[in-house]
Amino acid sequence: MKKIFMFLAVMGVMAFSAQNAVAQDEQAAEPTATEAAAPAAETLDGPEEVPMHQALKTKFIEGGAGFMALVIACLILGLALCIERILYLGFSKTNTKKLLAKIEDALKNGGVAAATDVCRNTRGPVASIFTQALIRLGDGQSLEEVEKSVVSYGGVEASKMEQNLSWISLFIAIAPSLGFLGTVIGMIQAFDAIMVAGDMSPAVVAGGMKVALITTVGGLIVAVILQIFFNYILSQVESLTIDMEDASISLMDILVKYQK
């Protein structure tokens, strides 16, 4: 699954970069006749609205293909990991009340073996923890040992739910850093242009400053988007962890009642 996400992300970056390069070449090769007629049309009909995707392509090119491609790569890879975590957590949700009721009925009617089969046929980390607990109970272990196994496997399942979160936080940190790096390079370009021209006019400084601001904005936007998804994933992990702990306590109460 992860390899597929990585492959799609790389292909998306390559396709997007190639499309921008072609668009830039076509814009450079267009005749200037339409540009000469544009002011007259604007005076009659007003300024023409630019589509959103075309404006984004223009800003991407103006910000520098190198740094902007890296920022977009952080966005694509980060979103791929976020989607993978959201799907995983979505499939991990279990109706614990219904599962506990089934386990209690199975213990009354068929014993530990029947309850173990119920947990094995249910997906999610809660069912996995219950399965390990019932297997140990069926092997003749005490309730104290069963409780220790519940705690241990609970930690394992919680770690599985938190996988790839460190990579998402890495992309959240890298994206604005790349934007700030582009800002520094844009400032250097502006000072180089001032040195070559020997004049500090606004026209000379504007080019480098524009590159600097666009890369900064791009990096911050990517960081904000990924941060929203990251916080949502954390809230889902916390909710599942609380549900898992509460269900484990209820399971131990059922097992104690069964032993008596």
C-alpha positions in Angstrom: 0.0 0.0 0.0 2.7 2.4 1.0 4.7 1.7 -2.2 1.6 2.4 -4.3 1.1 5.7 -2.6 4.7 6.7 -3.1 4.7 5.7 -6.8 1.5 7.6 -7.5 2.9 10.6 -5.6 6.1 10.6 -7.7 4.2 10.2 -10.9 1.9 13.1 -10.0 4.9 15.4 -9.3 6.5 14.5 -12.6 3.3 15.0 -14.6 2.6 18.3 -12.9 6.1 19.6 -13.5 6.0 18.5 -17.1 2.7 20.2 -17.7 4.0 23.4 -16.2 7.1 23.3 -18.3 5.0 22.9 -21.5 2.7 25.7 -20.4 5.7 28.0 -19.8 7.1 27.2 -23.3 3.8 27.9 -25.0 3.4 31.2 -23.2 6.9 32.3 -24.3 6.2 31.3 -27.9 2.9 33.1 -28.2 2.9 36.1 -30.6 2.6 39.5 -29.1 -0.3 40.6 -31.3 -2.8 39.5 -28.6 -0.9 41.4 -26.0 -1.0 44.6 -28.1 -4.8 44.2 -28.4 -5.3 43.4 -24.8 -5.3 47.0 -23.4 -8.0 48.1 -25.9 -10.2 45.1 -24.9 -9.7 45.8 -21.2 -10.8 49.4 -21.6 -14.1 48.3 -23.2 -15.0 45.1 -21.3 -12.9 45.4 -18.1 -10.1 43.0 -17.0 -10.5 39.4 -18.1 -10.9 36.9 -15.3 -8.1 34.3 -15.1 -9.2 30.7 -14.2 -8.0 29.4 -10.8 -5.9 26.6 -12.2 -4.2 29.0 -14.7 -3.4 31.4 -11.9 -1.9 28.6 -9.8 0.3 27.5 -12.7 1.5 31.0 -13.2 2.4 31.4 -9.5 4.1 28.0 -9.6 6.3 29.1 -12.5 7.0 32.5 -11.0 8.0 31.0 -7.7 10.7 28.8 -9.3 10.1 25.3 -10.6 12.8 23.8 -8.3 11.6 24.9 -4.9 7.9 24.9 -5.8 8.2 21.3 -7.1 9.7 20.3 -3.7 6.9 22.0 -1.8 4.3 20.3 -4.0 6.0 17.0 -3.4 5.8 17.5 0.4 2.0 18.2 -0.1 1.4 15.1 -2.2 3.4 12.7 0.0 2.0 14.2 3.2 -1.6 13.9 1.9 -1.0 10.3 0.7 0.2 9.3 4.3 -2.8 11.2 5.8 -5.3 9.4 3.6 -3.7 6.1 4.4 -3.9 6.8 8.2 -7.5 8.0 7.9 -8.6 4.8 6.0 -6.7 2.6 8.5 -8.3 4.3 11.5 -11.7 4.2 9.8 -11.5 0.4 9.3 -10.2 0.1 12.9 -13.4 1.3 14.5 -15.6 -1.3 16.2 -18.9 -1.3 17.9 -17.5 -2.4 21.3 -20.8 -2.6 23.1 -22.2 -5.0 20.5 -18.9 -7.0 20.5 -18.9 -7.3 24.3 -22.5 -8.4 24.3 -21.6 -11.1 21.7 -18.7 -12.3 23.8 -20.8 -12.5 26.9 -23.4 -14.6 25.2 -20.8 -16.8 23.6 -19.2 -17.4 27.0 -22.5 -18.4 28.5 -23.5 -20.7 25.6 -20.2 -22.0 24.1 -17.4 -21.2 26.5 -14.1 -19.5 25.8 -13.6 -21.2 22.4 -16.9 -19.7 21.1 -16.0 -16.3 22.4 -12.6 -16.5 20.8 -14.2 -17.3 17.4 -16.4 -14.2 17.8 -13.4 -12.0 18.3 -11.4 -13.6 15.4 -14.3 -12.9 13.0 -14.4 -9.2 14.0 -11.9 -6.7 12.6 -10.2 -3.9 14.5 -7.6 -3.5 17.3 -10.2 -4.1 20.1 -11.1 -7.5 18.7 -7.4 -8.4 18.3 -6.8 -7.5 22.0 -9.8 -9.5 23.1 -8.6 -12.5 21.0 -5.3 -12.6 22.7 -6.9 -12.3 26.1 -9.4 -15.2 25.5 -6.6 -17.4 24.0 -4.7 -17.1 27.2 -7.8 -17.6 29.3 -8.4 -20.8 27.3 -4.9 -22.0 28.0 -5.6 -21.9 31.7 -3.8 -18.7 32.6 -5.0 -16.6 35.5 -6.9 -13.4 35.2 -3.9 -11.4 36.3 -1.9 -12.9 33.4 -4.8 -12.2 31.0 -4.9 -8.6 32.2 -1.2 -8.2 31.6 -1.6 -9.5 28.1 -4.5 -7.0 27.5 -2.3 -4.1 28.6 0.7 -5.3 26.5 -1.3 -5.9 23.3 -3.1 -2.6 23.9 0.2 -0.8 23.6 1.1 -2.7 20.4 -2.2 -1.8 18.8 -1.9 1.8 19.9 1.6 1.9 18.3 0.1 0.5 15.0 -2.4 3.3 15.0 0.3 5.9 15.3 2.4 4.7 12.5 3.5 7.2 9.8 2.6 10.2 12.0 6.2 11.1 12.4 6.6 11.3 8.6 3.5 13.5 8.4 5.0 15.8 11.0 8.3 15.8 9.1 6.5 17.1 5.9 4.8 19.7 8.0 8.2 21.0 9.2 9.9 20.6 5.8 7.3 22.5 3.7 7.7 26.0 5.3 11.5 25.4 5.7 11.7 24.9 1.9 9.6 28.1 1.5 11.9 30.1 3.7 14.9 28.7 1.8 13.3 29.9 -1.4 12.8 33.3 0.3 16.5 33.5 1.1 17.5 32.6 -2.4 15.1 35.1 -3.8 16.6 37.8 -1.6 20.1 36.9 -2.8 18.8 37.1 -6.4 17.4 40.6 -5.7 20.7 41.8 -4.3 22.6 40.3 -7.2 20.3 42.2 -9.6 21.0 45.4 -7.6 24.7 44.9 -7.8 24.6 44.2 -11.6 22.4 47.2 -12.3 24.1 49.5 -9.9 20.7 50.9 -9.0 18.2 50.1 -6.2 15.1 50.8 -8.1 11.8 48.9 -7.4 11.9 47.3 -10.8 15.2 45.7 -10.1 14.3 44.4 -6.7 10.7 43.2 -7.6 11.8 40.0 -9.3 13.7 38.5 -6.5 11.2 39.7 -3.9 8.3 38.1 -5.8 10.1 34.7 -5.9 10.8 35.0 -2.2 7.2 35.7 -1.2 5.6 33.1 -3.5 7.8 30.3 -2.1 7.1 31.3 1.5 3.3 31.4 0.8 3.5 28.0 -0.9 5.3 26.4 2.0 3.0 27.9 4.6 -0.1 26.8 2.8 1.2 23.2 2.5 2.1 23.2 6.2 -1.4 24.4 7.2 -3.2 21.8 5.1 -1.1 18.9 6.5 -1.4 20.2 10.0 -5.2 20.1 9.8 -5.2 16.5 8.6 -2.5 15.7 11.3 -4.7 17.0 14.1 -7.7 15.2 12.8 -5.8 11.9 12.8 -4.5 12.5 16.3 -8.1 13.1 17.5 -9.1 9.8 15.9 -6.2 7.9 17.5 -7.1 9.3 20.9 -10.8 8.4 20.5 -9.9 4.8 19.5 -7.4 4.5 22.4 -10.0 5.6 24.9 -12.6 3.3 23.4 -10.0 0.4 23.5 -9.2 1.0 27.1 -12.8 1.2 28.2 -13.7 -1.9 26.3 -10.7 -3.8 27.9 -12.0 -2.9 31.4 -15.4 -4.2 30.4 -13.9 -7.4 29.1 -12.1 -8.0 32.3 -15.3 -7.5 34.2 -17.1 -10.1 32.0 -14.2 -12.6 32.5 -14.3 -12.2 36.2 -18.0 -12.8 36.2 -17.4 -15.9 34.0 -14.8 -17.3 36.3 -17.2 -17.0 39.2 
